[in-house]
Amino acid sequence: MRKHILIILAILIVIAGGVIFYLTRPDVAQVDFAAVTGAQPKLVQPRAQLLPTVKVADAIGWKDGQKPIAAAGLSVAPFVTGLDHPRWLYRLPNGDVLVAESNSPPRKGGGITGWVMGVLMGKAGAGVPSANRITLVRDSNGDGVAESKSTFMMGLNSPFGMALMGDWLYIGNTDALVRVPYKTGDTAITAKPELVVKLQGGGNHWARNVIADPDGKTLYVTVGSSSNIGENGMDREKYRANILQVYPDAKTFRVYAAGLRNPNGLAFEPHSKQLWTTVNERDMIGSDLAPDYMSQIELGDHFGWPWYYWGGYPDKRVEPTNPALQEYSKRPDYALGPHVAALGLAFAGDAKLGANFANGAFVGEHGSWNRSPVSGYKVVYIPFGANGFPAKGAKPVDVLTGFLNTAGDAQGRPVGVITDASGALLVADDVGNVIWRVTQAR
């Protein structure tokens, strides 16, 4: 009898071990990456895990003389070096460039999850304290290399997005939209920032981007979720996973679009004049899901988070369910691929990079942590048609690669992208601590 019991126990242990291995083993992509991009990505069944797949490139920086690899017909060179975690860029009317040198504010609590995220951020080069600074960079002689960089503003709280409207410069702190008076040519701001509206801070997704509406009356502000799928309760997600429309004169706001897990880049498409954003989708349902995306945004849109992704696919981990929302969840316009961490967004507009990059969107992909193999870690270009949407059948085109070396370490990680006054593309690299300048090869 005892022998039989031992045999049964052994079988149960083997079965339990197999179940644990199945639930905790790293998930590896099973679908060609390109198939999960475009207007009609291939979506597989989710593969939920007890523990997340963790694969993040170690941040090592660039050695002297090293640089990213530009696409055929383009060249790349440093515009300015020696920065402290540059995340976002903004071009002023006189051609000066503002650089938000910023990082996540200190994270409070978080238990084991918070500890794991801290370790991951350290490996990825994001564990350094935030400089909380905006730096002004100037290329006085127009040779494509900045001659000067100087402190423009200090005393901010994890600043990110910047936008001019009227006589004010608006700045997206992690917990507030603030503004300071500005006139063209100013090289430093000493005025105390004025509060416009408070924003929800804490948790995950700290970066707040801001863009001014061309009408000169309102602004749009991105506020990412505090969690992956609302696991800490939706009461903590009030006014988060949103794009807010702010009325600065009245110092009020409304929810413009919702259900966006972590919206980041904001830009107006030059032909349609419509607002677009890039969005980081959810984690821990497999290396093939869910695709990050870019999409046109309109008042009242809801993209489904946390209950649905890609226009109505249910995330069965989320409780309580919300079946009434399914048919109203907007499908994004363009998938950028799973876990690429799409952040920067700039339309070609006044870019002068040749015919192959004349009508479309540049996207800075910061790079994955929850996918095997890794994805992102590059700048891509999405060709657009004359209708203001991605061209039919268009796939992402690599613009800058080589941020990962042959060993898989991160020499750099791209974030914000803008065009400069000459039509070149500027790319903020927060691991390399450099702004790269991409031009048409001569």
Disulfide bonds with the S-S distance in Angstrom:
none
